[in-house]
């Protein structure tokens, strides 16, 4: 279970780093081939004006310190949780309290990501918003396809019948 949580947190941190990095790179006139996560990864495909690019850059910069602080808080909470898990004898109360701290940090990170997403989304024209939603749906479909393929590979092969 702990490995799964670390994977989830790692993915969240990577998505935030990609979110910040993608928007910043794009806002600075970055590469069109840059890949990212969520709506932010599709910004380069939306044809933002120079003004929109600057607004996205400003939005991302205004939240950079919040992201850094939350990433540090999350990392510390996970380290405390891992230390509690490894403690002998088992201290259930400590594990539960550190797990609550992990959940709170993760929830705060999700809320911040949602707020930034909303701010950036509001900078888009209605046509750009529609295209952003379609790009997001396309990514979700590809993710579901990869998950299905992974699940299929994970299942043992059926024995050959004679």
Secondary structure, 3 states (H helix, E strand, C coil): CHHHHHHHHHHHHHHHHHHHHHHHHHHCCCCCCCCCCHHHHCHHHCCCCHHHHHHHHHHHHHHHHHHHHHHHHHHHHHHHHHHHHHCCCCCHHHHHHHHHHHHHHHHHHHHHHHHHHHHHHHCCCHHHHHHHHHHHHHHHHHHHHHHHHHHHHHCCCCCCCC
